[in-house]
Amino acid sequence: MWKIIALVSLASAAPTSNIDFTPLNDFSLKLLYNTYAFQESYGQKNVVISPLSIWSMFALLAEGSSGDTFNELMSELRFPNDMRVTAALHSAVSGILLRRDQDVTLDGVSGMFADCNLNIHQDFCQYAKNFDTQVFLVDTSNTTLLANDINNFICRVTQGRIAEAVSPRVLENLRMILVDGLYFKANWTHQFDPTQTREEAFYNYQGKKIGSVNMMYHKAPHNNGDLPQIGAQILEMPYGKNEQLSMLILLPFDGMPLQKLLENLSREPLTWLNEFQTSEGLSEIDCYIPRFKITSKSDMIPPLMYMGIRNIFDYGKAQMPGISDSPLYVSTTIQNVNIEVTEEGTVAASSTVVGLEDRILSQRFEANKEFVFLIREKQSGVIVFAGVYAEPSLV
């Protein structure tokens, strides 16, 4: 049987007004909840994903699907019922985050590597091109050369942080490969002084010490507050002079398990994303944030199936006639993401593989226990990266 593979990581650009991104963020937080639940059961407590990357790729696959496959994707990707609105949302996502200035870089690239003998429907190719996907005709039987081309494609955009997105073995018998890479590097608006970084204890929700971290410190004006509806204290730390991107750190209230906070995030209305922000002058906060680094490789099929996306993974049921005359189903969805948070700022990169086969005195915020973090574009509110830091280490 023929196979198709798609390697993705978010690529988007400037904010688009009059688009409601709430459904997309709802999908993102549910995916984080299910991903953590799946990986934590195998003992992996530090998790980072790019939910917008997953959403974008399956939104593209939805364009080529039909029947129950299409209906599940429409429902679980939170698509509007109006297809014109859906297309506008997909277009806005494709162009929401791509930016480059002196202290913030968010760079993405996407491509479709198609076998020159595969009959891909032109409508599907055109739809992909509408979202800035480059199309290449290749010999997919030469997996060594193809893997090298794809890895170079991803390596360039991720500045070398993801050097081997795919191996020749993974490409065996594949007919089409969708590739998308993302690189994010941003300096804090208010950077931390490295001379203030100290080794400190790190605790679980029960107050038991579980390790040590290099705790960074600064005192700076930030949005912050308590969110009883989700059970967390929140801090927003912006990036760059324009402050168009920021990291949110969600610190569970004392005694609240991390799993419960993630469950609350996946179920509560997303009004809390704006409730803690103030239009008045920001007060200075004593901030204690651990320096951390996470490299996460996640099988995304179980979390997506938990959410209700099942048909597309079933070789007997998947329906994607809009892509090719060959019957297809998704057999692989793996995402690689790495993130490093330091006194200077944040660097992150991701790639996703989706394979288809034929069928203190002032206010204080101290992140010295398990927490959730989100990176979002502030004008639209779109969540770009989401993660959990629960297993401390000295970095």
C-alpha positions as YAML, in Angstrom:
chain: A
units: angstrom
residues:
- id: 1
  name: MET
  ca: [0.00, 0.00, 0.00]
- id: 2
  name: TRP
  ca: [1.15, 3.53, -0.74]
- id: 3
  name: LYS
  ca: [1.84, 5.91, 2.10]
- id: 4
  name: ILE
  ca: [1.74, 9.68, 2.47]
- id: 5
  name: ILE
  ca: [3.52, 11.59, 5.17]
- id: 6
  name: ALA
  ca: [3.19, 15.15, 6.41]
- id: 7
  name: LEU
  ca: [5.81, 16.84, 8.58]
- id: 8
  name: VAL
  ca: [4.53, 19.96, 10.15]
- id: 9
  name: SER
  ca: [5.26, 22.72, 12.54]
- id: 10
  name: LEU
  ca: [3.42, 25.99, 12.73]
- id: 11
  name: ALA
  ca: [4.10, 28.72, 10.20]
- id: 12
  name: SER
  ca: [1.95, 31.85, 10.32]
- id: 13
  name: ALA
  ca: [2.07, 35.71, 10.06]
- id: 14
  name: ALA
  ca: [0.45, 39.10, 10.82]
- id: 15
  name: PRO
  ca: [-2.73, 39.30, 12.94]
- id: 16
  name: THR
  ca: [-6.06, 39.37, 11.12]
- id: 17
  name: SER
  ca: [-8.91, 41.36, 12.65]
- id: 18
  name: ASN
  ca: [-12.51, 40.21, 13.00]
- id: 19
  name: ILE
  ca: [-11.54, 36.54, 13.32]
- id: 20
  name: ASP
  ca: [-12.61, 34.62, 16.42]
- id: 21
  name: PHE
  ca: [-9.72, 32.37, 17.45]
- id: 22
  name: THR
  ca: [-11.44, 31.06, 20.60]
- id: 23
  name: PRO
  ca: [-12.35, 27.67, 19.04]
- id: 24
  name: LEU
  ca: [-8.73, 27.15, 18.00]
- id: 25
  name: ASN
  ca: [-7.47, 27.88, 21.53]
- id: 26
  name: ASP
  ca: [-10.15, 25.55, 22.90]
- id: 27
  name: PHE
  ca: [-8.71, 22.80, 20.67]
- id: 28
  name: SER
  ca: [-5.16, 23.69, 21.81]
- id: 29
  name: LEU
  ca: [-5.87, 23.36, 25.53]
- id: 30
  name: LYS
  ca: [-7.81, 20.11, 25.10]
- id: 31
  name: LEU
  ca: [-4.91, 18.72, 23.09]
- id: 32
  name: LEU
  ca: [-2.43, 19.74, 25.82]
- id: 33
  name: TYR
  ca: [-4.62, 18.07, 28.48]
- id: 34
  name: ASN
  ca: [-4.83, 14.80, 26.55]
- id: 35
  name: THR
  ca: [-1.16, 14.84, 25.51]
- id: 36
  name: TYR
  ca: [-0.01, 15.29, 29.10]
- id: 37
  name: ALA
  ca: [-2.39, 12.59, 30.35]
- id: 38
  name: PHE
  ca: [-1.03, 10.13, 27.77]
- id: 39
  name: GLN
  ca: [2.66, 10.92, 28.30]
- id: 40
  name: GLU
  ca: [2.43, 11.20, 32.09]
- id: 41
  name: SER
  ca: [1.10, 7.62, 32.17]
- id: 42
  name: TYR
  ca: [4.48, 6.60, 30.71]
- id: 43
  name: GLY
  ca: [6.41, 8.68, 33.27]
- id: 44
  name: GLN
  ca: [7.13, 11.67, 31.02]
- id: 45
  name: LYS
  ca: [6.13, 14.77, 32.99]
- id: 46
  name: ASN
  ca: [7.73, 17.59, 30.99]
- id: 47
  name: VAL
  ca: [5.75, 18.18, 27.80]
- id: 48
  name: VAL
  ca: [5.79, 20.83, 25.09]
- id: 49
  name: ILE
  ca: [3.69, 20.82, 21.91]
- id: 50
  name: SER
  ca: [2.77, 23.15, 19.07]
- id: 51
  name: PRO
  ca: [-1.03, 22.74, 18.94]
- id: 52
  name: LEU
  ca: [-1.44, 25.24, 16.14]
- id: 53
  name: SER
  ca: [0.84, 23.08, 14.01]
- id: 54
  name: ILE
  ca: [-1.38, 20.04, 14.54]
- id: 55
  name: TRP
  ca: [-4.52, 22.10, 13.89]
- id: 56
  name: SER
  ca: [-3.09, 23.54, 10.66]
- id: 57
  name: MET
  ca: [-2.11, 20.17, 9.21]
- id: 58
  name: PHE
  ca: [-5.39, 18.45, 10.00]
- id: 59
  name: ALA
  ca: [-7.24, 21.50, 8.69]
- id: 60
  name: LEU
  ca: [-5.44, 20.92, 5.39]
- id: 61
  name: LEU
  ca: [-6.35, 17.23, 5.45]
- id: 62
  name: ALA
  ca: [-9.96, 18.15, 6.18]
- id: 63
  name: GLU
  ca: [-10.08, 19.95, 2.83]
- id: 64
  name: GLY
  ca: [-9.46, 16.60, 1.12]
- id: 65
  name: SER
  ca: [-11.75, 14.51, 3.32]
- id: 66
  name: SER
  ca: [-15.41, 13.55, 3.15]
- id: 67
  name: GLY
  ca: [-18.14, 11.70, 5.04]
- id: 68
  name: ASP
  ca: [-17.57, 10.83, 8.69]
- id: 69
  name: THR
  ca: [-13.87, 11.71, 8.40]
- id: 70
  name: PHE
  ca: [-14.79, 15.25, 7.39]
- id: 71
  name: ASN
  ca: [-17.51, 15.54, 10.06]
- id: 72
  name: GLU
  ca: [-15.16, 14.48, 12.87]
- id: 73
  name: LEU
  ca: [-12.49, 16.93, 11.78]
- id: 74
  name: MET
  ca: [-15.03, 19.74, 11.49]
- id: 75
  name: SER
  ca: [-16.29, 19.01, 14.98]
- id: 76
  name: GLU
  ca: [-13.03, 18.40, 16.87]
- id: 77
  name: LEU
  ca: [-11.01, 21.10, 15.09]
- id: 78
  name: ARG
  ca: [-13.83, 23.46, 16.11]
- id: 79
  name: PHE
  ca: [-14.46, 24.63, 12.56]
- id: 80
  name: PRO
  ca: [-17.34, 27.09, 12.00]
- id: 81
  name: ASN
  ca: [-20.27, 25.57, 10.09]
- id: 82
  name: ASP
  ca: [-19.91, 28.16, 7.31]
- id: 83
  name: MET
  ca: [-17.15, 26.91, 4.99]
- id: 84
  name: ARG
  ca: [-16.30, 30.46, 3.95]
- id: 85
  name: VAL
  ca: [-15.70, 31.36, 7.58]
- id: 86
  name: THR
  ca: [-13.68, 28.17, 7.97]
- id: 87
  name: ALA
  ca: [-11.50, 29.09, 4.98]
- id: 88
  name: ALA
  ca: [-11.01, 32.60, 6.40]
- id: 89
  name: LEU
  ca: [-9.95, 31.10, 9.75]
- id: 90
  name: HIS
  ca: [-7.46, 28.77, 8.08]
- id: 91
  name: SER
  ca: [-6.11, 31.65, 6.02]
- id: 92
  name: ALA
  ca: [-5.77, 33.84, 9.12]
- id: 93
  name: VAL
  ca: [-3.88, 31.07, 10.95]
- id: 94
  name: SER
  ca: [-1.51, 30.71, 7.99]
- id: 95
  name: GLY
  ca: [-0.67, 34.37, 8.17]
- id: 96
  name: ILE
  ca: [-0.87, 35.25, 11.84]
- id: 97
  name: LEU
  ca: [2.58, 34.87, 13.32]
- id: 98
  name: LEU
  ca: [5.32, 35.19, 10.73]
- id: 99
  name: ARG
  ca: [7.43, 38.10, 11.94]
- id: 100
  name: ARG
  ca: [11.02, 39.20, 12.20]
- id: 101
  name: ASP
  ca: [12.37, 42.22, 14.03]
- id: 102
  name: GLN
  ca: [15.31, 43.14, 16.22]
- id: 103
  name: ASP
  ca: [14.33, 41.06, 19.25]
- id: 104
  name: VAL
  ca: [11.60, 38.66, 18.05]
- id: 105
  name: THR
  ca: [11.84, 36.09, 15.25]
- id: 106
  name: LEU
  ca: [9.05, 33.70, 14.28]
- id: 107
  name: ASP
  ca: [9.90, 32.05, 10.99]
- id: 108
  name: GLY
  ca: [8.05, 29.25, 9.23]
- id: 109
  name: VAL
  ca: [8.22, 27.33, 5.99]
- id: 110
  name: SER
  ca: [6.01, 24.63, 4.46]
- id: 111
  name: GLY
  ca: [6.30, 22.41, 1.43]
- id: 112
  name: MET
  ca: [4.70, 19.46, -0.31]
- id: 113
  name: PHE
  ca: [7.06, 16.85, -1.74]
- id: 114
  name: ALA
  ca: [4.96, 14.79, -4.17]
- id: 115
  name: ASP
  ca: [5.88, 11.77, -6.23]
- id: 116
  name: CYS
  ca: [5.99, 12.80, -9.88]
- id: 117
  name: ASN
  ca: [3.80, 9.79, -10.79]
- id: 118
  name: LEU
  ca: [1.14, 10.38, -8.12]
- id: 119
  name: ASN
  ca: [-2.18, 11.72, -9.31]
- id: 120
  name: ILE
  ca: [-2.76, 14.44, -6.71]
- id: 121
  name: HIS
  ca: [-5.91, 16.42, -7.35]
- id: 122
  name: GLN
  ca: [-5.12, 19.91, -8.59]
- id: 123
  name: ASP
  ca: [-7.76, 21.44, -6.32]
- id: 124
  name: PHE
  ca: [-5.91, 20.07, -3.29]
- id: 125
  name: CYS
  ca: [-2.58, 21.38, -4.59]
- id: 126
  name: GLN
  ca: [-4.10, 24.80, -5.13]
- id: 127
  name: TYR
  ca: [-5.62, 24.79, -1.64]
- id: 128
  name: ALA
  ca: [-2.18, 24.00, -0.19]
- id: 129
  name: LYS
  ca: [-0.58, 26.78, -2.25]
- id: 130
  name: ASN
  ca: [-3.17, 29.23, -0.91]
- id: 131
  name: PHE
  ca: [-1.54, 28.73, 2.50]
- id: 132
  name: ASP
  ca: [2.00, 29.34, 1.20]
- id: 133
  name: THR
  ca: [2.93, 25.68, 0.79]
- id: 134
  name: GLN
  ca: [5.66, 25.17, -1.80]
- id: 135
  name: VAL
  ca: [5.10, 22.18, -4.11]
- id: 136
  name: PHE
  ca: [7.96, 19.96, -5.34]
- id: 137
  name: LEU
  ca: [7.82, 16.93, -7.66]
- id: 138
  name: VAL
  ca: [10.30, 14.29, -6.51]
- id: 139
  name: ASP
  ca: [11.27, 10.64, -6.81]
- id: 140
  name: THR
  ca: [9.95, 9.24, -3.53]
- id: 141
  name: SER
  ca: [11.62, 5.87, -4.15]
- id: 142
  name: ASN
  ca: [15.03, 7.44, -3.42]
- id: 143
  name: THR
  ca: [14.40, 7.73, 0.32]
- id: 144
  name: THR
  ca: [17.99, 8.64, 1.21]
- id: 145
  name: LEU
  ca: [18.01, 11.69, -1.07]
- id: 146
  name: LEU
  ca: [14.46, 12.60, -0.13]
- id: 147
  name: ALA
  ca: [15.20, 12.43, 3.61]
- id: 148
  name: ASN
  ca: [18.24, 14.64, 3.08]
- id: 149
  name: ASP
  ca: [16.17, 17.22, 1.17]
- id: 150
  name: ILE
  ca: [13.42, 17.26, 3.80]
- id: 151
  name: ASN
  ca: [15.83, 17.47, 6.72]
- id: 152
  name: ASN
  ca: [17.68, 20.37, 5.07]
- id: 153
  name: PHE
  ca: [14.33, 22.07, 4.49]
- id: 154
  name: ILE
  ca: [13.47, 21.81, 8.21]
- id: 155
  name: CYS
  ca: [17.02, 22.40, 9.49]
- id: 156
  name: ARG
  ca: [17.31, 25.73, 7.70]
- id: 157
  name: VAL
  ca: [14.13, 27.21, 9.13]
- id: 158
  name: THR
  ca: [14.76, 25.87, 12.66]
- id: 159
  name: GLN
  ca: [18.31, 27.25, 12.70]
- id: 160
  name: GLY
  ca: [19.68, 23.74, 13.21]
- id: 161
  name: ARG
  ca: [17.60, 22.97, 16.31]
- id: 162
  name: ILE
  ca: [15.83, 20.15, 14.45]
- id: 163
  name: ALA
  ca: [18.47, 18.57, 12.24]
- id: 164
  name: GLU
  ca: [16.86, 15.17, 11.60]
- id: 165
  name: ALA
  ca: [13.11, 15.49, 11.27]
- id: 166
  name: VAL
  ca: [12.80, 12.26, 9.29]
- id: 167
  name: SER
  ca: [14.87, 9.17, 8.47]
- id: 168
  name: PRO
  ca: [14.99, 7.30, 5.15]
- id: 169
  name: ARG
  ca: [13.30, 4.31, 6.81]
- id: 170
  name: VAL
  ca: [10.23, 6.39, 7.67]
- id: 171
  name: LEU
  ca: [9.90, 7.45, 4.01]
- id: 172
  name: GLU
  ca: [9.74, 3.94, 2.58]
- id: 173
  name: ASN
  ca: [6.74, 3.48, 0.23]
- id: 174
  name: LEU
  ca: [5.57, 7.07, 0.72]
- id: 175
  name: ARG
  ca: [4.11, 9.01, -2.19]
- id: 176
  name: MET
  ca: [3.61, 12.50, -0.78]
- id: 177
  name: ILE
  ca: [5.28, 14.39, 2.08]
- id: 178
  name: LEU
  ca: [3.94, 17.62, 3.53]
- id: 179
  name: VAL
  ca: [6.64, 19.51, 5.43]
- id: 180
  name: ASP
  ca: [6.37, 22.53, 7.69]
- id: 181
  name: GLY
  ca: [8.95, 23.90, 10.13]
- id: 182
  name: LEU
  ca: [8.87, 26.63, 12.76]
- id: 183
  name: TYR
  ca: [11.58, 28.60, 14.54]
- id: 184
  name: PHE
  ca: [10.88, 31.00, 17.41]
- id: 185
  name: LYS
  ca: [13.45, 33.19, 19.16]
- id: 186
  name: ALA
  ca: [12.54, 36.17, 21.30]
- id: 187
  name: ASN
  ca: [14.11, 38.30, 24.00]
- id: 188
  name: TRP
  ca: [12.11, 39.16, 27.10]
- id: 189
  name: THR
  ca: [10.84, 42.73, 27.22]
- id: 190
  name: HIS
  ca: [12.22, 42.74, 30.76]
- id: 191
  name: GLN
  ca: [15.24, 40.44, 30.82]
- id: 192
  name: PHE
  ca: [16.53, 38.62, 33.89]
- id: 193
  name: ASP
  ca: [19.91, 39.47, 35.41]
- id: 194
  name: PRO
  ca: [22.04, 36.28, 35.25]
- id: 195
  name: THR
  ca: [23.91, 37.33, 38.41]
- id: 196
  name: GLN
  ca: [20.63, 36.97, 40.32]
- id: 197
  name: THR
  ca: [20.07, 33.33, 39.25]
- id: 198
  name: ARG
  ca: [20.31, 30.93, 42.18]
- id: 199
  name: GLU
  ca: [19.83, 27.21, 42.74]
- id: 200
  name: GLU
  ca: [16.49, 26.73, 44.49]
- id: 201
  name: ALA
  ca: [14.22, 23.87, 45.52]
- id: 202
  name: PHE
  ca: [11.29, 22.80, 43.29]
- id: 203
  name: TYR
  ca: [8.11, 21.22, 44.69]
- id: 204
  name: ASN
  ca: [5.11, 19.16, 43.62]
- id: 205
  name: TYR
  ca: [1.51, 20.14, 44.37]
- id: 206
  name: GLN
  ca: [1.70, 18.48, 47.80]
- id: 207
  name: GLY
  ca: [4.60, 20.71, 48.83]
- id: 208
  name: LYS
  ca: [7.15, 17.89, 48.66]
- id: 209
  name: LYS
  ca: [10.58, 18.80, 47.28]
- id: 210
  name: ILE
  ca: [11.17, 16.88, 44.04]
- id: 211
  name: GLY
  ca: [14.39, 18.50, 42.82]
- id: 212
  name: SER
  ca: [16.27, 21.73, 42.23]
- id: 213
  name: VAL
  ca: [16.30, 24.36, 39.49]
- id: 214
  name: ASN
  ca: [18.33, 27.41, 38.54]
- id: 215
  name: MET
  ca: [15.79, 30.07, 39.56]
- id: 216
  name: MET
  ca: [15.97, 33.36, 37.65]
- id: 217
  name: TYR
  ca: [14.79, 36.60, 39.27]
- id: 218
  name: HIS
  ca: [13.70, 40.04, 38.21]
- id: 219
  name: LYS
  ca: [11.35, 42.77, 39.36]
- id: 220
  name: ALA
  ca: [9.31, 44.17, 36.50]
- id: 221
  name: PRO
  ca: [5.80, 45.32, 35.55]
- id: 222
  name: HIS
  ca: [3.67, 42.37, 34.41]
- id: 223
  name: ASN
  ca: [0.02, 41.42, 34.06]
- id: 224
  name: ASN
  ca: [-0.80, 38.93, 36.79]
- id: 225
  name: GLY
  ca: [-3.65, 37.74, 38.96]
- id: 226
  name: ASP
  ca: [-5.61, 34.85, 40.45]
- id: 227
  name: LEU
  ca: [-8.03, 32.78, 38.37]
- id: 228
  name: PRO
  ca: [-10.31, 30.84, 40.76]
- id: 229
  name: GLN
  ca: [-12.31, 29.31, 37.89]
- id: 230
  name: ILE
  ca: [-9.25, 27.34, 36.73]
- id: 231
  name: GLY
  ca: [-7.47, 27.23, 40.08]
- id: 232
  name: ALA
  ca: [-4.24, 29.04, 39.24]
- id: 233
  name: GLN
  ca: [-2.17, 32.15, 39.72]
- id: 234
  name: ILE
  ca: [-1.18, 33.62, 36.33]
- id: 235
  name: LEU
  ca: [1.74, 35.71, 35.15]
- id: 236
  name: GLU
  ca: [2.24, 37.15, 31.65]
- id: 237
  name: MET
  ca: [5.78, 37.95, 30.51]
- id: 238
  name: PRO
  ca: [5.98, 39.77, 27.15]
- id: 239
  name: TYR
  ca: [8.65, 39.48, 24.47]
- id: 240
  name: GLY
  ca: [10.34, 42.30, 22.57]
- id: 241
  name: LYS
  ca: [9.78, 46.03, 22.42]
- id: 242
  name: ASN
  ca: [6.41, 45.64, 20.71]
- id: 243
  name: GLU
  ca: [5.17, 43.05, 23.24]
- id: 244
  name: GLN
  ca: [3.11, 41.24, 20.60]
- id: 245
  name: LEU
  ca: [4.06, 37.80, 21.91]
- id: 246
  name: SER
  ca: [4.13, 36.68, 25.52]
- id: 247
  name: MET
  ca: [4.51, 33.66, 27.77]
- id: 248
  name: LEU
  ca: [1.77, 32.88, 30.28]
- id: 249
  name: ILE
  ca: [2.76, 30.85, 33.34]
- id: 250
  name: LEU
  ca: [-0.10, 29.19, 35.21]
- id: 251
  name: LEU
  ca: [0.86, 28.18, 38.75]
- id: 252
  name: PRO
  ca: [-1.69, 25.85, 40.41]
- id: 253
  name: PHE
  ca: [-3.14, 26.94, 43.74]
- id: 254
  name: ASP
  ca: [-1.65, 25.12, 46.74]
- id: 255
  name: GLY
  ca: [-2.87, 21.54, 46.89]
- id: 256
  name: MET
  ca: [-4.23, 21.42, 43.32]
- id: 257
  name: PRO
  ca: [-2.80, 18.59, 41.19]
- id: 258
  name: LEU
  ca: [-1.40, 19.62, 37.83]
- id: 259
  name: GLN
  ca: [-3.76, 17.18, 36.09]
- id: 260
  name: LYS
  ca: [-6.74, 19.00, 37.62]
- id: 261
  name: LEU
  ca: [-5.49, 22.38, 36.38]
- id: 262
  name: LEU
  ca: [-5.09, 20.97, 32.87]
- id: 263
  name: GLU
  ca: [-8.58, 19.50, 33.06]
- id: 264
  name: ASN
  ca: [-9.97, 22.89, 34.12]
- id: 265
  name: LEU
  ca: [-8.15, 24.57, 31.22]
- id: 266
  name: SER
  ca: [-9.67, 22.08, 28.78]
- id: 267
  name: ARG
  ca: [-13.23, 22.59, 30.06]
- id: 268
  name: GLU
  ca: [-13.64, 26.17, 31.28]
- id: 269
  name: PRO
  ca: [-14.64, 29.01, 28.92]
- id: 270
  name: LEU
  ca: [-11.59, 30.91, 27.70]
- id: 271
  name: THR
  ca: [-12.70, 34.27, 29.07]
- id: 272
  name: TRP
  ca: [-9.94, 33.95, 31.69]
- id: 273
  name: LEU
  ca: [-7.37, 34.73, 28.96]
- id: 274
  name: ASN
  ca: [-8.37, 38.38, 29.21]
- id: 275
  name: GLU
  ca: [-9.75, 38.66, 32.74]
- id: 276
  name: PHE
  ca: [-6.38, 39.03, 34.46]
- id: 277
  name: GLN
  ca: [-5.20, 41.85, 32.19]
- id: 278
  name: THR
  ca: [-5.48, 45.45, 33.32]
- id: 279
  name: SER
  ca: [-5.74, 48.63, 31.29]
- id: 280
  name: GLU
  ca: [-4.25, 50.59, 34.17]
- id: 281
  name: GLY
  ca: [-0.58, 50.90, 34.98]
- id: 282
  name: LEU
  ca: [1.07, 47.57, 35.75]
- id: 283
  name: SER
  ca: [2.55, 47.01, 39.17]
- id: 284
  name: GLU
  ca: [6.06, 45.64, 39.51]
- id: 285
  name: ILE
  ca: [6.21, 41.96, 40.45]
- id: 286
  name: ASP
  ca: [9.01, 40.02, 42.08]
- id: 287
  name: CYS
  ca: [9.29, 37.16, 39.58]
- id: 288
  name: TYR
  ca: [11.07, 33.87, 40.24]
- id: 289
  name: ILE
  ca: [11.05, 31.70, 37.12]
- id: 290
  name: PRO
  ca: [13.18, 28.58, 36.59]
- id: 291
  name: ARG
  ca: [15.58, 28.40, 33.70]
- id: 292
  name: PHE
  ca: [14.43, 25.33, 31.81]
- id: 293
  name: LYS
  ca: [14.87, 23.28, 28.67]
- id: 294
  name: ILE
  ca: [12.48, 20.66, 27.30]
- id: 295
  name: THR
  ca: [12.86, 18.35, 24.33]
- id: 296
  name: SER
  ca: [9.64, 16.49, 23.65]
- id: 297
  name: LYS
  ca: [8.78, 13.84, 21.07]
- id: 298
  name: SER
  ca: [5.09, 13.03, 21.16]
- id: 299
  name: ASP
  ca: [2.91, 10.46, 19.45]
- id: 300
  name: MET
  ca: [-0.13, 12.65, 18.86]
- id: 301
  name: ILE
  ca: [-2.54, 9.96, 17.64]
- id: 302
  name: PRO
  ca: [-3.69, 8.80, 21.13]
- id: 303
  name: PRO
  ca: [-4.41, 12.38, 22.36]
- id: 304
  name: LEU
  ca: [-6.28, 13.19, 19.14]
- id: 305
  name: MET
  ca: [-8.29, 9.98, 19.43]
- id: 306
  name: TYR
  ca: [-9.15, 10.82, 23.05]
- id: 307
  name: MET
  ca: [-10.53, 14.11, 21.74]
- id: 308
  name: GLY
  ca: [-12.78, 12.32, 19.25]
- id: 309
  name: ILE
  ca: [-10.74, 12.37, 16.00]
- id: 310
  name: ARG
  ca: [-10.78, 8.64, 15.18]
- id: 311
  name: ASN
  ca: [-12.08, 8.01, 11.69]
- id: 312
  name: ILE
  ca: [-9.06, 9.45, 9.88]
- id: 313
  name: PHE
  ca: [-6.76, 6.96, 11.71]
- id: 314
  name: ASP
  ca: [-8.87, 3.91, 10.71]
- id: 315
  name: TYR
  ca: [-7.67, 2.23, 7.49]
- id: 316
  name: GLY
  ca: [-11.13, 0.79, 6.97]
- id: 317
  name: LYS
  ca: [-13.08, 4.01, 7.49]
- id: 318
  name: ALA
  ca: [-10.96, 7.04, 6.54]
- id: 319
  name: GLN
  ca: [-12.30, 9.02, 3.59]
- id: 320
  name: MET
  ca: [-9.96, 11.50, 1.85]
- id: 321
  name: PRO
  ca: [-10.91, 11.38, -1.83]
- id: 322
  name: GLY
  ca: [-10.12, 15.06, -2.28]
- id: 323
  name: ILE
  ca: [-6.37, 14.42, -2.02]
- id: 324
  name: SER
  ca: [-5.91, 11.60, -4.51]
- id: 325
  name: ASP
  ca: [-7.76, 8.73, -6.17]
- id: 326
  name: SER
  ca: [-5.75, 6.38, -3.91]
- id: 327
  name: PRO
  ca: [-7.60, 5.62, -0.64]
- id: 328
  name: LEU
  ca: [-5.66, 7.03, 2.32]
- id: 329
  name: TYR
  ca: [-5.65, 7.03, 6.11]
- id: 330
  name: VAL
  ca: [-3.39, 8.63, 8.74]
- id: 331
  name: SER
  ca: [-1.05, 6.08, 10.31]
- id: 332
  name: THR
  ca: [1.53, 8.38, 11.96]
- id: 333
  name: THR
  ca: [1.35, 11.69, 13.79]
- id: 334
  name: ILE
  ca: [4.56, 12.52, 15.66]
- id: 335
  name: GLN
  ca: [5.64, 15.95, 16.84]
- id: 336
  name: ASN
  ca: [9.15, 17.00, 17.87]
- id: 337
  name: VAL
  ca: [9.39, 20.23, 19.85]
- id: 338
  name: ASN
  ca: [12.22, 21.75, 21.83]
- id: 339
  name: ILE
  ca: [12.15, 24.89, 23.95]
- id: 340
  name: GLU
  ca: [14.79, 26.67, 26.04]
- id: 341
  name: VAL
  ca: [13.95, 29.45, 28.49]
- id: 342
  name: THR
  ca: [16.85, 31.55, 29.82]
- id: 343
  name: GLU
  ca: [17.54, 34.94, 31.37]
- id: 344
  name: GLU
  ca: [17.64, 36.48, 27.88]
- id: 345
  name: GLY
  ca: [14.47, 35.02, 26.41]
- id: 346
  name: THR
  ca: [13.06, 31.92, 24.70]
- id: 347
  name: VAL
  ca: [14.11, 29.77, 21.74]
- id: 348
  name: ALA
  ca: [11.77, 27.07, 20.40]
- id: 349
  name: ALA
  ca: [11.39, 24.91, 17.30]
- id: 350
  name: SER
  ca: [9.06, 22.16, 16.19]
- id: 351
  name: SER
  ca: [8.32, 19.66, 13.46]
- id: 352
  name: THR
  ca: [5.32, 17.37, 13.15]
- id: 353
  name: VAL
  ca: [5.14, 14.11, 11.19]
- id: 354
  name: VAL
  ca: [1.70, 13.09, 9.94]
- id: 355
  name: GLY
  ca: [1.97, 9.90, 7.90]
- id: 356
  name: LEU
  ca: [-0.82, 8.63, 5.66]
- id: 357
  name: GLU
  ca: [-1.04, 5.19, 4.14]
- id: 358
  name: ASP
  ca: [-3.34, 3.80, 1.57]
- id: 359
  name: ARG
  ca: [-5.94, 2.78, 3.61]
- id: 360
  name: ILE
  ca: [8.72, 38.71, 48.23]
- id: 361
  name: LEU
  ca: [7.78, 42.38, 49.70]
- id: 362
  name: SER
  ca: [5.84, 43.50, 46.74]
- id: 363
  name: GLN
  ca: [3.57, 41.18, 44.83]
- id: 364
  name: ARG
  ca: [5.38, 37.93, 44.21]
- id: 365
  name: PHE
  ca: [5.16, 35.19, 41.61]
- id: 366
  name: GLU
  ca: [7.37, 32.21, 42.38]
- id: 367
  name: ALA
  ca: [7.22, 29.31, 39.96]
- id: 368
  name: ASN
  ca: [8.87, 26.86, 42.33]
- id: 369
  name: LYS
  ca: [6.41, 24.02, 41.73]
- id: 370
  name: GLU
  ca: [4.81, 22.24, 38.78]
- id: 371
  name: PHE
  ca: [3.30, 24.70, 36.27]
- id: 372
  name: VAL
  ca: [1.73, 25.09, 32.84]
- id: 373
  name: PHE
  ca: [3.10, 27.55, 30.28]
- id: 374
  name: LEU
  ca: [1.63, 29.00, 27.08]
- id: 375
  name: ILE
  ca: [3.16, 31.23, 24.41]
- id: 376
  name: ARG
  ca: [0.62, 33.30, 22.51]
- id: 377
  name: GLU
  ca: [0.32, 36.10, 19.98]
- id: 378
  name: LYS
  ca: [-1.36, 38.83, 22.03]
- id: 379
  name: GLN
  ca: [-3.53, 40.66, 19.51]
- id: 380
  name: SER
  ca: [-5.29, 37.52, 18.29]
- id: 381
  name: GLY
  ca: [-4.76, 35.52, 21.48]
- id: 382
  name: VAL
  ca: [-3.69, 32.48, 19.46]
- id: 383
  name: ILE
  ca: [-1.69, 29.91, 21.46]
- id: 384
  name: VAL
  ca: [1.50, 28.93, 19.57]
- id: 385
  name: PHE
  ca: [3.23, 26.67, 22.09]
- id: 386
  name: ALA
  ca: [1.84, 25.02, 25.21]
- id: 387
  name: GLY
  ca: [3.57, 22.92, 27.80]
- id: 388
  name: VAL
  ca: [4.01, 21.55, 31.29]
- id: 389
  name: TYR
  ca: [7.10, 21.82, 33.52]
- id: 390
  name: ALA
  ca: [6.85, 19.24, 36.28]
- id: 391
  name: GLU
  ca: [10.21, 17.44, 36.44]
- id: 392
  name: PRO
  ca: [12.92, 19.90, 37.53]
- id: 393
  name: SER
  ca: [16.57, 19.90, 36.49]
- id: 394
  name: LEU
  ca: [19.50, 22.27, 36.68]
- id: 395
  name: VAL
  ca: [20.10, 23.81, 33.24]
...
